[in-house]
Amino acid sequence: MQSFDTIVLGLGAMGSAALYHLTMTGGRVLGLDRYSPPHAFGSTHGDTRITRLAIGEGAQCTPLALRSHELWRELEEETGKTLLTTNGGLIISSPARTSRTHVENFFDNTLAAARKFGIAHEVLNADEIRRRFPLFKVADDEQGYLERDAGFVRPEACVGAHLTQAERRGAEIHRHENVLAFRGSATGVRVTTDRDTYTADTLIIAAGPWLPGLIGPELAGIFTVYRQTLFWFAIDGPLTPFLAEHCPVFIWEVQRGRQAIYGFPAVDGADGGIKIATEQYDGATSADAVGRDVTATEMRAMYAEYVAPYISGVAERCVRAVTCLYTVTPDFGFVIDRHPQCERIILVSPCSGHGFKHSPAIGEALAALSTGGAARFDLEPFALGRFGRNS
Ligand SMILES: Cc1cc2nc3c(=O)[nH]c(=O)nc-3n(C[C@H](O)[C@H](O)[C@H](O)COP(=O)(O)OP(=O)(O)OC[C@H]3O[C@@H](n4cnc5c(N)ncnc54)[C@H](O)[C@@H]3O)c2cc1C
């Protein structure tokens, strides 16, 4: 039976980052994934993810975002790949909003976090938004928070870069190997897959939307998986206003729809369209049962309710649409903690729709945790204890 210092179960955003940082600790590490990441079955696909530094979901995440920007730049230098583009981020909200972004008072929390951590930003009124970003059809009572160093990261390229570098540094990676069971004891962990059985000192479980199915009903109850849809609509008119130099990433707590919308500049030229999405929390699903196709009805509804009323210069023609999965906790926060029954097993679920931007800093923290070191950040806000599941 092969033995390792650490096994990482799941090599998506979090697992690939953890594996990469573990290779710097000098131990023997194994990464296992049921597919070949990056892939389009979990939570880490669709070309782009927003990154921002002042985190409205909880100021405890801002140090993670700041550290992640440093780590993305280091990884870019190491690999020669472009991973992070800081074209600015605009958050639009108003007292008349009918939607929220993950938590109450997202806009005010963002502003407070920016002030607390000294993050460069401007507050814009509706006229200033219209003048600087004429694409956005804002109402007179809407205001904007514009963060200079926000932007977007490329999830597939990031996962690929972490895995390539981890493998170069000696990590063993087994793709298309499904973990069926694991067991922890005071002395180690045993992991059984559809191919083999392994032992290790520590196991990191970063299974994304498959996590609830792996950890038993009591812990699984903390997580709800929701199907989300991503749309790329054709550009109707000149491309220039949609290019990253002119178009920030945006999150908009709209005044008419049930949910906020968010979007990106045209990262693949005119043919790639502009990616715009909203969120839904109506029906829970699972990674195995979810309907993966996006219907023509969904495309039409998205355009009519969430695109045409708010963004100029976008055609109704949808050039591409995909589904993706959120794994959400009751407070929209993250879980990074040891398993209540075995401290050699670390559970990690930083999703709730906003985790990707933090993945390198979380990977670094996981590597420290699993090798007996101290994480750079206070991980207490991410403990299971807040849901009454103490170790
Ligand atoms: C539509 C959408 C939009 C988002 N937008 C943003 C955004 O703008 N900004 C942001 O910061 N975040 C965003 N997020 C959140 C972010 O993408 C997630 O936080 C992140 O991708 C979660 O990564 P993960 O590693 O937990 O899961 P995943 O990347 O899904 O990885 C889990 C891995 O585990 C593997 N696995 C599962 N079970 C097993 C098993 N039994 N055996 C072996 N392998 C297994 C899977 O194959 C998979 O590769 C968004 C998410 C979605 C879905």
The ligand as an SDF file (V2000), in Angstrom:
LIG
                    3D

 53 58  0  0  0  0  0  0  0  0999 V2000
  -21.3930   30.0710  -11.7080 C   0  0  0  0  0  0  0  0  0  0  0  0
  -20.3450   30.3790  -10.6940 C   0  0  0  0  0  0  0  0  0  0  0  0
  -19.8240   31.6450  -10.6110 C   0  0  0  0  0  0  0  0  0  0  0  0
  -18.8590   31.9560   -9.6600 C   0  0  0  0  0  0  0  0  0  0  0  0
  -18.3190   33.2040   -9.6520 N   0  0  0  0  0  0  0  0  0  0  0  0
  -17.3080   33.4850   -8.7950 C   0  0  0  0  0  0  0  0  0  0  0  0
  -16.6430   34.7210   -8.8910 C   0  0  0  0  0  0  0  0  0  0  0  0
  -16.9570   35.5550   -9.7670 O   0  0  0  0  0  0  0  0  0  0  0  0
  -15.6150   34.9640   -8.0370 N   0  0  0  0  0  0  0  0  0  0  0  0
  -15.2220   34.0450   -7.1070 C   0  0  0  0  0  0  0  0  0  0  0  0
  -14.2930   34.3330   -6.3550 O   0  0  0  0  0  0  0  0  0  0  0  0
  -15.8420   32.8410   -7.0070 N   0  0  0  0  0  0  0  0  0  0  0  0
  -16.8630   32.5420   -7.8340 C   0  0  0  0  0  0  0  0  0  0  0  0
  -17.4790   31.3220   -7.7870 N   0  0  0  0  0  0  0  0  0  0  0  0
  -17.0880   30.3600   -6.7450 C   0  0  0  0  0  0  0  0  0  0  0  0
  -15.8660   29.5540   -7.1150 C   0  0  0  0  0  0  0  0  0  0  0  0
  -15.8630   29.2130   -8.4720 O   0  0  0  0  0  0  0  0  0  0  0  0
  -15.7930   28.3410   -6.1920 C   0  0  0  0  0  0  0  0  0  0  0  0
  -15.6160   28.8450   -4.8840 O   0  0  0  0  0  0  0  0  0  0  0  0
  -14.6520   27.4040   -6.4990 C   0  0  0  0  0  0  0  0  0  0  0  0
  -14.6250   27.1060   -7.8620 O   0  0  0  0  0  0  0  0  0  0  0  0
  -14.7910   26.1460   -5.6620 C   0  0  0  0  0  0  0  0  0  0  0  0
  -13.7100   25.2790   -5.9320 O   0  0  0  0  0  0  0  0  0  0  0  0
  -13.5970   23.8410   -5.2730 P   0  0  0  0  0  0  0  0  0  0  0  0
  -12.1880   23.4330   -5.3990 O   0  0  0  0  0  0  0  0  0  0  0  0
  -14.2200   23.8650   -3.9110 O   0  0  0  0  0  0  0  0  0  0  0  0
  -14.5690   22.8970   -6.1550 O   0  0  0  0  0  0  0  0  0  0  0  0
  -14.2900   22.2620   -7.5950 P   0  0  0  0  0  0  0  0  0  0  0  0
  -13.4440   23.1470   -8.4030 O   0  0  0  0  0  0  0  0  0  0  0  0
  -15.6060   21.8280   -8.1350 O   0  0  0  0  0  0  0  0  0  0  0  0
  -13.3870   20.9830   -7.3020 O   0  0  0  0  0  0  0  0  0  0  0  0
  -13.8420   19.8150   -6.6980 C   0  0  0  0  0  0  0  0  0  0  0  0
  -13.0460   18.6680   -7.3150 C   0  0  0  0  0  0  0  0  0  0  0  0
  -13.2420   17.4920   -6.5490 O   0  0  0  0  0  0  0  0  0  0  0  0
  -13.2780   16.4060   -7.4310 C   0  0  0  0  0  0  0  0  0  0  0  0
  -13.9570   15.3000   -6.7410 N   0  0  0  0  0  0  0  0  0  0  0  0
  -15.1800   15.3550   -6.1750 C   0  0  0  0  0  0  0  0  0  0  0  0
  -15.4840   14.1800   -5.6120 N   0  0  0  0  0  0  0  0  0  0  0  0
  -14.4300   13.3530   -5.8160 C   0  0  0  0  0  0  0  0  0  0  0  0
  -14.1630   12.0060   -5.4780 C   0  0  0  0  0  0  0  0  0  0  0  0
  -15.0310   11.2380   -4.7980 N   0  0  0  0  0  0  0  0  0  0  0  0
  -12.9810   11.4710   -5.8530 N   0  0  0  0  0  0  0  0  0  0  0  0
  -12.0740   12.2120   -6.5370 C   0  0  0  0  0  0  0  0  0  0  0  0
  -12.2930   13.4960   -6.8940 N   0  0  0  0  0  0  0  0  0  0  0  0
  -13.4500   14.0710   -6.5370 C   0  0  0  0  0  0  0  0  0  0  0  0
  -14.0330   16.9480   -8.6360 C   0  0  0  0  0  0  0  0  0  0  0  0
  -13.8380   16.1910   -9.8150 O   0  0  0  0  0  0  0  0  0  0  0  0
  -13.4930   18.3440   -8.7350 C   0  0  0  0  0  0  0  0  0  0  0  0
  -12.4040   18.4170   -9.6330 O   0  0  0  0  0  0  0  0  0  0  0  0
  -18.4380   30.9710   -8.7420 C   0  0  0  0  0  0  0  0  0  0  0  0
  -18.9570   29.6810   -8.8180 C   0  0  0  0  0  0  0  0  0  0  0  0
  -19.8810   29.3710   -9.7890 C   0  0  0  0  0  0  0  0  0  0  0  0
  -20.4270   27.9850   -9.8780 C   0  0  0  0  0  0  0  0  0  0  0  0
  1  2  1  0
  2  3  1  0
  2 52  2  0
  3  4  2  0
  4  5  1  0
  4 50  1  0
  5  6  2  0
  6  7  1  0
  6 13  1  0
  7  8  2  0
  7  9  1  0
  9 10  1  0
 10 11  2  0
 10 12  1  0
 12 13  2  0
 13 14  1  0
 14 15  1  0
 14 50  1  0
 15 16  1  0
 16 17  1  0
 16 18  1  0
 18 19  1  0
 18 20  1  0
 20 21  1  0
 20 22  1  0
 22 23  1  0
 23 24  1  0
 24 25  2  0
 24 26  1  0
 24 27  1  0
 27 28  1  0
 28 29  2  0
 28 30  1  0
 28 31  1  0
 31 32  1  0
 32 33  1  0
 33 34  1  0
 33 48  1  0
 34 35  1  0
 35 36  1  0
 35 46  1  0
 36 37  1  0
 36 45  1  0
 37 38  2  0
 38 39  1  0
 39 40  1  0
 39 45  2  0
 40 41  1  0
 40 42  2  0
 42 43  1  0
 43 44  2  0
 44 45  1  0
 46 47  1  0
 46 48  1  0
 48 49  1  0
 50 51  2  0
 51 52  1  0
 52 53  1  0
M  END
$$$$
